[in-house]
Amino acid sequence: MTTVIMCGAHDAEDTVRKHTFVADLIPDAVLHVFDGAGHFPTLEAPDNVAAKLQGWFQTPLRLT
């Protein structure tokens, strides 16, 4: 299963740059950046986060 990394576009503590760095280290990782959200995208953009998670949950499991 693909690793999903999520962050808020306006997170001053854990920046998009940090999340991009981590995503680049994980093969096949997907980074989702939520506009209008800061450090807590699950609270600041819950519908957008839920939509991304629902899509991820529907992705077929890849056994390697």
Helices and strands as residue ranges (DSSP letters): E 4-8, H 16-25, E 30-34, H 41-44, H 46-57
